[in-house]
Amino acid sequence: MKVTDKVIVVTGGANGIGAALCRRFAREGAKGVVVADVDETLAKVVAEEINGAAFKCDVSREEDVKRLVRFTEEKYGWIDLFCSNAGIGVMGGVECPNDQWQRIWEVNVMSHVYVGRAIIPGMIKRGGGALMITSSAAGLLSQIGSAPYSVTKHAAVGLAENITITYGDQGIKVFALCPQAVRTAMAGPDGGVAAVDGLMEPEQLAEAVIDGLNKEEFLILPHPDVKTYMQRKTSDYDRWLQGMRRLQARFIAGGPLKK
Ligand SMILES: NC(=O)c1ccc[n+]([C@@H]2O[C@H](COP(=O)([O-])OP(=O)(O)OC[C@H]3O[C@@H](n4cnc5c(N)ncnc54)[C@H](O)[C@@H]3O)[C@@H](O)[C@H]2O)c1
């Protein structure tokens, strides 16, 4: 799909990947871009820069997501593409406290469920629409050092697959964006272990998204190596796991629980 003349919502649009997407969509001639974020001040800065609209919302609250959809439809008439991009990271393994597991589940998974509920019926009525869910390469492979991030990003890919299987024949296009490390606040200055193949600039990633949307393939992989890693994982799971243990040892000697 082309984004020119489209009405687009981007959650997590105030920073990092979301802000780069907002700017790139505006440059491509989108009809309207809604910059949605918990950080209203920065959302306004991005929106002003691109002549879009800012909206304060916490995507882990269903009522906020419903208000965001209503706001966009009242302002622009409809939504062509919803980029459900806001996400958070938590470091640690099974020892992470329950409240951290719960919070990341709500932000990285339930937000996409709320978005799907809020937009799919209207899109089907209008003859179609698109949803791009920002997962991660961690949702296809794993995130060394973070079980909650790996699990929730896998769940996001699972949800995206299920939505496209369920509603694809009714005109709902779904994209799963699965990058490796991108230079944002979340990745930190060096990107950590996710940057083993380098750190991509958000603007480069936005370019890959434009390309992926045009191609209309389910998976958008700004780092093409991720496809090779997926193939290795499915062709010999145990060998792939051994390789991941070796990678972990390079970054966290002795494993995350070593004192
Ligand atoms: N940076 C990377 O290396 C990388 C790699 C793969 C996937 N991702 C994913 O890309 C997405 C964007 O990450 P980023 O790197 O741009 O991070 P970022 O921290 O730079 O930006 C995230 C934005 O989301 C907003 N946000 C956080 N929680 C929110 C909530 N509950 N409701 C509304 N907004 C909220 C933040 O205020 C922030 O503006 C995330 O889903 C992340 O998991 C990032």
The ligand as a MOL file (V3000), in Angstrom:
LIG
                    3D

  0  0  0     0  0            999 V3000
M  V30 BEGIN CTAB
M  V30 COUNTS 44 48 0 0 0
M  V30 BEGIN ATOM
M  V30 1 N 14.7620 0.4980 19.3470 0
M  V30 2 C 14.9020 -0.7540 19.0300 0
M  V30 3 O 16.0400 -1.2510 18.9410 0
M  V30 4 C 13.7070 -1.6230 18.7410 0
M  V30 5 C 13.9190 -2.8520 18.1010 0
M  V30 6 C 12.8330 -3.6540 17.8280 0
M  V30 7 C 11.5590 -3.2390 18.1750 0
M  V30 8 N 11.3790 -2.0510 18.8070 0 CHG=1
M  V30 9 C 10.0050 -1.6660 19.1390 0
M  V30 10 O 9.6950 -0.4570 18.4930 0
M  V30 11 C 8.6950 0.2390 19.2290 0
M  V30 12 C 9.1500 1.6650 19.4340 0
M  V30 13 O 10.3210 1.6430 20.2240 0
M  V30 14 P 11.4270 2.7910 20.2220 0
M  V30 15 O 12.7300 2.1430 20.1410 0
M  V30 16 O 11.0520 3.8730 19.2700 0 CHG=-1
M  V30 17 O 11.2660 3.2860 21.7360 0
M  V30 18 P 11.2450 4.7410 22.3730 0
M  V30 19 O 11.3340 4.4800 23.8270 0
M  V30 20 O 12.2080 5.6400 21.7130 0
M  V30 21 O 9.7820 5.2670 22.0110 0
M  V30 22 C 8.6380 4.6370 22.5060 0
M  V30 23 C 7.5070 5.6490 22.5940 0
M  V30 24 O 6.3470 4.9440 23.0870 0
M  V30 25 C 5.7380 5.7420 24.0910 0
M  V30 26 N 5.0020 4.8830 24.9990 0
M  V30 27 C 5.5050 4.0000 25.9150 0
M  V30 28 N 4.5100 3.4210 26.5910 0
M  V30 29 C 3.3560 3.9410 26.1000 0
M  V30 30 C 1.9930 3.7410 26.4130 0
M  V30 31 N 1.6130 2.8980 27.3860 0
M  V30 32 N 1.0660 4.4160 25.6980 0
M  V30 33 C 1.4340 5.2940 24.7390 0
M  V30 34 N 2.7140 5.5340 24.4150 0
M  V30 35 C 3.6520 4.8730 25.1000 0
M  V30 36 C 6.8890 6.4740 24.7580 0
M  V30 37 O 6.4330 7.6540 25.4410 0
M  V30 38 C 7.7890 6.7840 23.5780 0
M  V30 39 O 7.4400 8.0210 22.9780 0
M  V30 40 C 8.4960 -0.5610 20.5120 0
M  V30 41 O 7.3630 -1.3900 20.3800 0
M  V30 42 C 9.7560 -1.3950 20.6090 0
M  V30 43 O 9.5680 -2.5630 21.3570 0
M  V30 44 C 12.4210 -1.2270 19.0960 0
M  V30 END ATOM
M  V30 BEGIN BOND
M  V30 1 1 1 2
M  V30 2 2 2 3
M  V30 3 1 2 4
M  V30 4 1 4 5
M  V30 5 2 4 44
M  V30 6 2 5 6
M  V30 7 1 6 7
M  V30 8 2 7 8
M  V30 9 1 8 9
M  V30 10 1 8 44
M  V30 11 1 9 10
M  V30 12 1 9 42
M  V30 13 1 10 11
M  V30 14 1 11 12
M  V30 15 1 11 40
M  V30 16 1 12 13
M  V30 17 1 13 14
M  V30 18 2 14 15
M  V30 19 1 14 16
M  V30 20 1 14 17
M  V30 21 1 17 18
M  V30 22 2 18 19
M  V30 23 1 18 20
M  V30 24 1 18 21
M  V30 25 1 21 22
M  V30 26 1 22 23
M  V30 27 1 23 24
M  V30 28 1 23 38
M  V30 29 1 24 25
M  V30 30 1 25 26
M  V30 31 1 25 36
M  V30 32 1 26 27
M  V30 33 1 26 35
M  V30 34 2 27 28
M  V30 35 1 28 29
M  V30 36 1 29 30
M  V30 37 2 29 35
M  V30 38 1 30 31
M  V30 39 2 30 32
M  V30 40 1 32 33
M  V30 41 2 33 34
M  V30 42 1 34 35
M  V30 43 1 36 37
M  V30 44 1 36 38
M  V30 45 1 38 39
M  V30 46 1 40 41
M  V30 47 1 40 42
M  V30 48 1 42 43
M  V30 END BOND
M  V30 END CTAB
M  END
